[in-house]
């Protein structure tokens, strides 16, 4: 058995989908262990882009088992939209397996997500309003509806009625909005349940069978380390655990069964939503990076905030998740830059910080300590070996490894599968 984890080291949008898709060539099982339809992966194959929100990236390989774990906030409507889209493109979806313990995102979660943000005004978190936070909140309040309840017609009708009575009181009295209709919601979601029922199983037992059978398993995280509910820039975070430790609770697999952890690092930095971003460039440089990288959200389409690479953040991610290798993505986007900067430390009130501050007030006031590198000003998208990369690009990459303390494992020079340089030979 070989189990590899792929996770984001920054604020998400690092290109995890491309790395998972590439490694899935050798994997027999691909597992999504947290997050929901608020996170999108874009995978490019032979010039065709596939935008995935809930579906594991291994879906593009026929015969690969694609598992949606119990830690996922599961939106049945979105899942069926994705499945139908794949079927239209000739992709086989028979390998999908959905955890019977995953919590279901329902219409009232999405509505309340928007109402809460509206109520907060200037203090909003900047969610995608896909209902993920409210779904996880219901789980923690012990009123969530799990997939096993969802596919049980009698149980779902009962639980939905109970919950909607509670939610409508909140919607009307707290938010001043119109109540939601039980009968139409029940009918719509019973239809979804009928279609999805054949794909539901106990994925914990399934994954342990896969481990016993010595299968090659790939775990993919959504969002990224700095959006982790405990370790990210709280409260401007997601509502789950994208770090490698999230696999234990999100997939039911013990830490001893994980062999390698790959941290995906965008060669510069972006984030979506509110919160501190020490290396953000609110200037022509930021605009140039955004335009060159087409940095707009997969799910929302909103422009991403852009800046230089923050190696402090990547080093922190390495500590939290035990990252063995970095997978560097979007290096080619920096082809056009005359010079490139990397944040290697923070300075706060004249002193160097050796850790990521928990206080957002402090993080918002830190001064990035930059090192400057000469740009290589060369199109690297056609390069296929590390040695062929421009020396200036290799200097930048090797300094990144030195500052973070994490080995280089993969370097991506474009969106397609063949634009991938693999240095680590022991991933599978």
C-alpha positions as CSV (number, residue, x, y, z in Angstrom):
1,X,0.0,0.0,0.0
2,X,1.1,3.5,-0.8
3,X,-0.9,6.5,0.4
4,X,0.0,10.1,-0.8
5,X,-1.6,13.3,0.4
6,X,-1.8,16.4,-1.8
7,X,-2.7,19.6,0.0
8,X,-2.4,23.4,-0.4
9,X,0.2,25.3,1.5
10,X,-1.1,28.8,1.1
11,X,-4.6,30.3,0.8
12,X,-5.9,27.9,-1.8
13,X,-6.0,28.1,-5.6
14,X,-2.4,26.7,-5.8
15,X,-3.2,24.3,-8.6
16,X,-3.9,21.2,-6.5
17,X,-6.2,19.8,-9.1
18,X,-3.5,19.6,-11.7
19,X,-1.1,17.9,-9.3
20,X,-3.7,15.4,-8.1
21,X,-4.7,14.7,-11.7
22,X,-1.1,14.0,-12.6
23,X,-0.4,11.7,-9.6
24,X,-3.8,10.0,-10.2
25,X,-2.3,8.4,-13.3
26,X,-0.7,5.9,-10.9
27,X,-3.3,5.9,-8.1
28,X,-6.0,3.4,-7.9
29,X,-8.2,5.3,-5.4
30,X,-8.5,9.1,-5.1
31,X,-10.2,10.5,-1.9
32,X,-11.6,13.9,-1.1
33,X,-11.5,14.3,2.7
34,X,-12.9,17.8,3.5
35,X,-14.4,21.0,2.2
36,X,-17.4,21.4,-0.1
37,X,-18.5,22.9,-3.4
38,X,-17.0,26.3,-2.3
39,X,-13.6,25.0,-3.6
40,X,-12.9,24.4,-7.3
41,X,-10.2,22.5,-9.0
42,X,-9.4,23.1,-12.6
43,X,-7.8,20.3,-14.6
44,X,-6.6,20.7,-18.2
45,X,-6.3,17.6,-20.3
46,X,-5.4,17.8,-24.0
47,X,-6.5,21.4,-24.1
48,X,-9.9,20.7,-22.5
49,X,-10.6,22.2,-19.0
50,X,-12.6,20.3,-16.4
51,X,-13.8,22.4,-13.5
52,X,-14.4,20.2,-10.4
53,X,-16.1,21.3,-7.2
54,X,-17.0,18.1,-5.3
55,X,-15.8,15.3,-7.5
56,X,-12.4,13.9,-6.8
57,X,-9.9,14.7,-9.5
58,X,-9.3,11.0,-10.3
59,X,-12.6,10.9,-12.1
60,X,-10.7,11.6,-15.4
61,X,-9.1,8.2,-15.2
62,X,-11.3,5.2,-16.1
63,X,-11.3,2.5,-13.4
64,X,-10.1,4.8,-10.6
65,X,-12.2,4.7,-7.4
66,X,-13.2,8.2,-6.5
67,X,-14.3,8.6,-2.9
68,X,-16.1,11.5,-1.3
69,X,-15.2,11.2,2.4
70,X,-17.3,11.7,5.5
71,X,-15.5,15.1,6.2
72,X,-17.0,16.6,3.0
73,X,-19.9,19.1,3.1
74,X,-21.9,17.3,0.5
75,X,-24.2,19.2,-1.9
76,X,-26.2,16.6,-3.8
77,X,-27.4,19.2,-6.4
78,X,-23.8,20.2,-7.3
79,X,-22.6,16.6,-7.3
80,X,-25.3,15.6,-9.8
81,X,-24.6,18.7,-12.0
82,X,-20.9,17.6,-12.1
83,X,-21.7,14.0,-12.8
84,X,-24.1,15.0,-15.7
85,X,-21.4,17.3,-17.1
86,X,-18.9,14.5,-17.0
87,X,-21.3,12.0,-18.6
88,X,-21.9,14.5,-21.4
89,X,-18.2,14.6,-22.1
90,X,-18.0,10.8,-22.2
91,X,-16.4,10.4,-18.7
92,X,-17.3,7.3,-16.8
93,X,-18.7,8.2,-13.3
94,X,-19.4,4.6,-12.1
95,X,-16.3,4.7,-9.8
96,X,-17.8,7.4,-7.5
97,X,-18.4,6.4,-3.9
98,X,-20.0,8.8,-1.4
99,X,-19.7,8.5,2.4
100,X,-22.9,7.6,4.2
101,X,-21.5,9.8,7.1
102,X,-21.0,13.0,5.1
103,X,-23.2,15.9,6.0
104,X,-25.6,17.2,3.4
105,X,-25.7,20.9,2.3
106,X,-29.3,22.0,1.9
107,X,-30.8,25.1,0.4
108,X,-31.3,26.8,3.8
109,X,-27.6,26.5,4.4
110,X,-26.8,28.4,1.3
111,X,-29.4,31.1,2.0
112,X,-28.3,31.6,5.6
113,X,-24.6,31.8,4.4
114,X,-25.6,34.9,2.5
115,X,-27.8,36.3,5.2
116,X,-25.0,36.0,7.8
117,X,-22.5,37.8,5.5
118,X,-25.1,40.5,4.9
119,X,-25.7,41.0,8.6
120,X,-22.0,41.3,9.3
121,X,-21.6,44.1,6.7
122,X,-18.0,45.4,6.7
123,X,-16.9,42.5,9.0
124,X,-17.9,39.8,6.6
125,X,-15.6,36.8,6.1
126,X,-15.9,36.7,2.3
127,X,-17.5,33.3,1.9
128,X,-18.6,31.9,-1.4
129,X,-22.1,31.6,0.0
130,X,-22.3,27.9,-0.9
131,X,-23.6,26.9,2.6
132,X,-20.4,25.2,3.8
133,X,-20.0,27.0,7.1
134,X,-23.7,26.6,8.1
135,X,-23.6,22.9,7.1
136,X,-20.6,22.3,9.4
137,X,-22.2,24.4,12.1
138,X,-25.3,22.2,12.0
139,X,-23.0,19.1,12.3
140,X,-21.4,20.6,15.4
141,X,-24.8,21.6,16.8
142,X,-25.9,18.0,16.3
143,X,-28.8,18.8,14.0
144,X,-27.1,18.0,10.7
145,X,-28.6,15.6,8.1
146,X,-26.1,13.0,7.0
147,X,-26.1,11.1,3.7
148,X,-27.4,8.0,5.4
149,X,-30.4,10.0,6.5
150,X,-30.8,11.7,3.2
151,X,-31.2,8.5,1.2
152,X,-33.7,7.1,3.8
153,X,-37.0,8.5,2.5
154,X,-38.9,8.5,5.8
155,X,-36.0,9.7,7.9
156,X,-35.2,12.5,5.5
157,X,-38.7,13.8,5.4
158,X,-38.8,13.8,9.2
159,X,-35.4,15.4,9.7
160,X,-35.9,18.0,7.0
161,X,-39.3,19.0,8.5
162,X,-37.8,19.4,12.0
163,X,-34.8,21.4,10.8
164,X,-36.7,23.7,8.4
165,X,-39.1,24.6,11.2
166,X,-36.1,25.8,13.3
167,X,-34.4,27.4,10.3
168,X,-37.5,29.3,9.2
169,X,-37.8,30.9,12.6
170,X,-34.2,32.1,12.3
171,X,-34.7,33.3,8.7
172,X,-37.8,35.2,9.5
173,X,-37.1,36.6,13.0
174,X,-33.4,37.2,12.8
175,X,-32.8,38.0,9.2
176,X,-36.2,39.4,8.2
177,X,-36.5,37.1,5.2
178,X,-39.3,35.0,3.7
179,X,-39.6,31.4,5.1
180,X,-38.5,28.5,2.8
181,X,-41.0,25.9,1.6
182,X,-40.8,22.4,2.9
183,X,-42.8,20.5,0.3
184,X,-40.9,21.8,-2.7
185,X,-37.5,21.2,-1.0
186,X,-38.5,17.7,0.0
187,X,-39.6,16.8,-3.5
188,X,-36.5,18.2,-5.1
189,X,-34.1,16.5,-2.8
190,X,-35.9,13.1,-2.8
191,X,-35.2,13.2,-6.5
192,X,-31.5,13.7,-5.9
193,X,-31.5,10.9,-3.3
194,X,-33.0,8.5,-5.8
195,X,-30.2,9.2,-8.3
196,X,-27.3,9.2,-5.8
197,X,-28.4,6.2,-3.6
198,X,-26.4,3.6,-5.7
199,X,-23.2,5.5,-5.1
200,X,-23.5,5.7,-1.3
201,X,-21.5,3.3,1.0
202,X,-19.5,3.1,4.2
203,X,-16.3,4.7,2.8
204,X,-14.4,4.1,6.0
205,X,-14.8,0.3,5.6
206,X,-14.1,0.7,1.9
207,X,-10.8,2.6,2.4
208,X,-9.6,0.1,5.0
209,X,-10.3,-2.7,2.5
210,X,-8.3,-0.7,-0.1
211,X,-5.4,-0.3,2.4
212,X,-5.5,-4.0,3.2
213,X,-5.4,-4.8,-0.5
214,X,-2.2,-2.8,-0.9
215,X,-3.9,-0.3,-3.3
216,X,-2.3,3.0,-4.2
217,X,-4.4,5.8,-2.6
218,X,-4.3,9.5,-3.2
219,X,-5.9,11.9,-0.8
220,X,-6.7,15.4,-2.0
221,X,-7.5,18.4,0.1
222,X,-9.6,21.4,-0.8
223,X,-8.7,25.0,0.2
224,X,-5.3,25.2,1.9
225,X,-3.4,25.5,5.2
226,X,-3.9,29.2,5.8
227,X,-7.7,28.6,5.5
228,X,-7.7,25.8,8.1
229,X,-10.3,26.4,10.8
230,X,-7.8,26.0,13.6
231,X,-4.4,26.9,12.0
232,X,-5.3,29.5,9.4
233,X,-6.0,33.2,9.5
234,X,-9.0,32.8,11.8
235,X,-11.8,33.9,11.4
236,X,-11.1,34.4,7.7
237,X,-10.9,30.7,7.1
238,X,-12.9,27.8,5.8
239,X,-14.9,25.5,8.2
240,X,-12.8,22.3,8.0
241,X,-9.2,21.0,8.2
242,X,-7.3,21.1,4.9
243,X,-4.1,20.0,6.6
244,X,-2.9,16.4,6.5
245,X,-4.3,15.8,10.0
246,X,-7.8,16.4,8.5
247,X,-7.5,13.0,6.8
248,X,-8.0,11.2,10.1
249,X,-11.4,12.8,10.8
250,X,-12.4,13.5,7.2
251,X,-11.7,10.0,5.8
252,X,-11.4,7.7,8.8
253,X,-7.8,6.7,7.9
254,X,-5.1,6.6,10.6
255,X,-1.9,8.6,10.4
256,X,0.2,5.5,10.3
257,X,-1.3,4.7,6.9
258,X,0.0,7.9,5.2
259,X,3.3,7.5,3.4
260,X,4.0,10.8,1.7
261,X,2.7,14.4,2.0
262,X,3.0,16.7,-1.0
263,X,2.4,20.4,-0.4
264,X,1.3,22.4,-3.5
265,X,3.0,25.8,-3.7
266,X,2.0,28.4,-6.2
267,X,5.2,30.2,-7.3
268,X,3.6,33.5,-6.1
269,X,0.8,34.0,-3.7
270,X,-3.0,34.6,-4.0
271,X,-6.0,34.6,-1.8
272,X,-9.7,35.1,-2.1
273,X,-11.9,36.8,0.6
274,X,-11.0,39.0,3.5
275,X,-8.1,38.8,6.0
276,X,-4.4,39.7,6.3
277,X,-2.1,39.0,3.3
278,X,1.4,40.2,4.1
279,X,2.9,40.0,0.6
280,X,-0.2,41.4,-1.3
281,X,0.7,43.8,-4.1
282,X,-2.0,46.4,-4.5
283,X,-0.2,47.9,-7.5
284,X,0.9,47.3,-11.0
285,X,2.9,44.2,-10.0
286,X,-0.2,42.6,-8.5
287,X,-2.3,43.5,-11.6
288,X,0.4,42.0,-13.8
289,X,0.5,38.7,-11.9
290,X,-3.3,38.5,-11.9
291,X,-3.5,39.1,-15.6
292,X,-0.7,36.8,-16.5
293,X,-2.1,34.0,-14.3
294,X,-5.8,34.7,-15.1
295,X,-6.4,34.7,-11.3
296,X,-10.1,34.6,-11.0
297,X,-12.0,32.2,-8.8
298,X,-13.1,28.8,-10.3
299,X,-16.4,28.8,-8.4
300,X,-17.2,32.6,-8.1
301,X,-15.2,34.2,-10.9
302,X,-14.2,37.0,-8.6
303,X,-10.6,38.4,-9.0
304,X,-8.1,37.0,-6.6
305,X,-5.8,39.1,-4.5
306,X,-2.2,38.7,-5.6
307,X,1.3,39.1,-4.3
308,X,4.8,37.7,-4.0
309,X,5.5,34.2,-2.6
310,X,5.4,34.1,1.2
311,X,7.9,31.4,2.2
312,X,7.1,31.8,5.9
313,X,3.6,30.5,5.1
314,X,4.9,27.5,3.2
315,X,7.4,26.7,6.0
316,X,4.5,26.9,8.5
317,X,2.4,24.5,6.3
318,X,5.4,22.1,6.3
319,X,5.5,22.0,10.0
320,X,1.7,21.4,10.4
321,X,1.4,18.7,7.8
322,X,4.8,17.0,7.8
323,X,5.3,17.9,4.1
324,X,7.9,15.7,2.4
325,X,7.9,17.5,-1.0
326,X,6.8,20.7,-2.6
327,X,5.0,20.7,-5.9
328,X,5.6,24.1,-7.4
329,X,2.9,25.3,-9.7
330,X,2.5,28.3,-12.1
331,X,6.2,28.9,-12.3
332,X,5.6,29.8,-15.9
333,X,3.4,32.8,-14.9
334,X,6.6,34.5,-13.6
335,X,8.2,34.3,-17.1
336,X,7.3,37.9,-17.8
337,X,8.7,39.4,-14.6
338,X,11.9,41.5,-14.6
339,X,12.5,40.7,-11.0
340,X,10.8,38.4,-8.5
341,X,10.6,38.8,-4.7
342,X,10.2,36.2,-2.0
343,X,9.3,36.9,1.6
344,X,11.7,34.9,3.8
345,X,10.8,36.4,7.2
346,X,8.6,38.9,9.0
347,X,9.6,42.0,10.9
348,X,7.4,43.3,13.6
349,X,8.2,46.4,15.6
350,X,11.8,46.0,14.6
351,X,12.2,42.3,15.6
352,X,12.3,39.3,13.3
353,X,9.4,36.8,13.9
354,X,10.2,33.1,13.7
355,X,6.5,32.0,13.6
356,X,3.2,32.9,12.0
357,X,1.5,35.1,14.5
358,X,-1.9,33.9,15.7
359,X,-3.1,37.5,16.2
360,X,-4.5,38.9,12.9
361,X,-3.8,42.4,14.3
362,X,-0.1,41.5,14.4
363,X,-0.1,39.7,11.1
364,X,-1.7,42.7,9.4
365,X,1.2,44.9,10.7
366,X,4.2,42.7,9.9
367,X,6.7,43.9,7.4
368,X,7.7,41.2,4.9
369,X,11.5,40.7,4.6
370,X,12.1,40.2,0.9
371,X,14.9,38.7,-1.1
372,X,15.0,39.8,-4.7
373,X,15.7,37.5,-7.7
374,X,16.4,38.3,-11.3
375,X,13.6,37.2,-13.6
376,X,14.5,34.6,-16.3
377,X,12.4,36.4,-19.0
378,X,12.2,33.1,-21.0
379,X,9.2,31.0,-21.9
380,X,9.6,27.8,-19.8
381,X,6.3,26.1,-20.8
382,X,8.0,23.7,-23.2
383,X,10.7,22.6,-20.8
384,X,10.5,19.0,-19.6
385,X,13.5,18.5,-17.3
386,X,14.7,20.4,-14.3
387,X,18.2,20.8,-15.7
388,X,16.8,22.6,-18.8
389,X,15.1,25.3,-16.6
390,X,16.9,28.7,-16.8
391,X,19.5,29.0,-14.1
392,X,17.7,32.0,-12.6
393,X,14.5,29.9,-12.2
394,X,16.5,27.1,-10.5
395,X,18.1,29.7,-8.1
396,X,14.6,30.9,-7.1
397,X,13.3,27.3,-6.6
398,X,16.3,26.1,-4.7
399,X,16.2,29.1,-2.4
400,X,12.5,28.3,-1.8
401,X,13.5,24.8,-0.7
402,X,16.2,26.2,1.6
403,X,14.0,28.7,3.3
404,X,11.0,26.4,3.8
405,X,13.1,23.3,4.7
406,X,11.1,21.2,2.2
407,X,12.5,19.3,-0.7
408,X,11.4,20.0,-4.3
409,X,9.3,17.2,-5.7
410,X,7.4,18.5,-8.7
411,X,7.7,21.6,-10.8
412,X,4.8,22.5,-13.1
413,X,5.5,24.8,-16.1
414,X,1.9,24.9,-17.5
415,X,-1.6,23.6,-17.0
416,X,-1.4,20.3,-19.0
417,X,-0.3,16.9,-17.7
418,X,2.8,16.9,-19.9
419,X,4.0,20.2,-18.5
420,X,5.1,18.5,-15.3
421,X,8.7,18.0,-14.2
422,X,9.0,15.3,-11.5
423,X,12.1,15.3,-9.3
424,X,10.7,12.9,-6.5
425,X,10.7,9.4,-7.7
426,X,9.2,7.8,-4.6
427,X,5.7,9.2,-4.6
428,X,4.1,6.0,-5.8
